[in-house]
Amino acid sequence: MSEIAQGLVLMLAGMGIVFAFLLVLIGVTLVTMKGLAKFDYIFPKEAPKKAPQKAAANDDENVALVLAVALNG
């Protein structure tokens, strides 16, 4: 029976260490995010991306090109 108790103690110790590590990891991540927010002005924001323009429904040249590429491999 003592082997089972030792196994349970070892399991609880391992789970506790992993839980503590994850808490520390979350804390360091939050502190890092807040610290980097102070230097946000250094990194420029990306320009908003434009929506792609839709092709006209009767664009015969593009349709012919697509068919030629699809049929010729």
C-alpha positions in Angstrom: 0.0 0.0 0.0 2.9 2.4 0.6 3.8 2.1 -3.1 0.4 3.5 -4.1 0.8 6.3 -1.5 4.2 7.1 -2.9 2.8 7.1 -6.4 0.0 9.5 -5.4 2.4 11.8 -3.7 4.7 11.8 -6.7 1.7 12.4 -9.0 0.4 15.3 -6.9 3.9 16.8 -6.7 4.3 16.6 -10.5 0.9 18.1 -11.1 1.6 20.9 -8.6 4.9 21.7 -10.3 3.3 21.9 -13.7 0.5 24.0 -12.4 2.9 26.4 -10.7 5.0 26.6 -13.9 1.9 27.4 -16.0 0.9 30.2 -13.5 4.4 31.7 -13.7 4.2 31.4 -17.5 0.9 33.3 -17.7 2.2 35.9 -15.3 5.4 36.5 -17.3 3.4 36.7 -20.5 1.0 39.3 -19.1 3.9 41.4 -17.7 5.7 41.2 -21.1 2.6 42.3 -22.9 2.1 45.3 -20.7 5.8 46.1 -21.0 5.8 45.9 -24.7 2.7 48.1 -24.9 4.8 51.0 -23.8 7.0 50.7 -26.9 4.1 50.3 -29.3 4.9 53.6 -31.0 8.1 52.1 -32.4 6.4 49.4 -34.4 4.2 50.9 -37.1 0.8 49.5 -37.6 0.0 47.7 -40.8 -2.0 49.5 -43.4 -5.5 48.3 -43.8 -5.7 45.8 -46.7 -7.9 46.7 -49.6 -10.6 44.3 -50.6 -9.9 42.6 -53.9 -11.8 43.9 -56.9 -14.4 41.7 -58.4 -14.0 40.7 -62.0 -16.7 41.7 -64.4 -19.2 38.9 -65.2 -18.6 39.2 -69.0 -14.8 39.2 -68.9 -14.3 36.8 -71.8 -10.5 37.2 -71.9 -10.1 36.0 -68.3 -12.5 33.2 -68.8 -10.6 32.0 -71.9 -7.3 32.3 -70.0 -8.6 30.2 -67.0 -10.0 27.6 -69.4 -6.7 27.4 -71.3 -4.7 27.0 -68.1 -7.1 24.4 -66.7 -7.2 22.3 -69.9 -3.5 22.5 -70.7 -2.4 21.6 -67.1 
